[in-house]
């Protein structure tokens, strides 16, 4: 029995959860951010039939805070509070009695934008899941001044208080974009923060920097569930203006694959667990991903081009 426990212990320690994020449901005008209710139902049925625990984000965070196993835990996030989720997605979650976390684009509710839920619908949604904040005006936060970020955040907080009487302690970055400055400001207001860096979550994941995996179209949920956490120590992306000069870190693997947007993948051997890649690559787009991968385990950083 002792041998069995010792054998299983490393697997338990490495157990991972997954946060899936979706936007529109059955809104086929926007295929890159849409999932059909048919495929959403298929994904939920797969998870339930394979003994995954679908929980609210706050439930997962509590387990992380309590240093408890998150093995086979799954969270569904819905960003932007599109009306198509209320009409086509909510009935699926209600049918299977599974919760979710909706991040509200606050200005859209305040100003009654046509494609988005109003406050009455948002309040109705909260009976079946929980709510988070997705900014007030859905801006590119890194392009704003400190003052503008604070003003946008405060407007969202005030509107939540006015319409619902409380403010959630969860926030998701608009467009998944942030840098150190943005993160520091938002962290002054919210304890739980979600990015959009593709990856899994384990009980060592900081709750103010939670990776999420987007699901659209006919996604292979079983394949997405194989994504694991790659532990990279001293992970540094050295950028000089808009050129990535160096990517380095420590992993417990003989090699890693490194990806940069518009450059592609490169296999890099490690030396005593240390990797050092000097691509000297000039960024071509505003949003860029640096991904470190070993087998199915990944670690992602978002790198924004200076404008």
Secondary structure, DSSP 8 states (H G I E B T S, - for coil): -HHHHHHHHHHHHT--BEEEEE-EES-TT-GGGEE-HHHHHHHHHHHHHTT-EEE-HHHHHHHHHTT---TTEEEEEEETTBHHIIIIIHHHHHHHT---EEEE-HHHHHTT-TTB--HHHHHHHTTTSEEEE--SS---GGGS-HHHHHHHHHHHHHHHHHHHSS--SEEE-GGG---HHHHHHHHTT-SEEE------B-TTS-TTSB--EE--SS--HHHHTT-EE---EEEEEEEETTEEEEEEEE-SSSEEEEEETTTEEEEEE-BTTEEEE---EE--SSEEEEEEEETTEEEEEEEE---
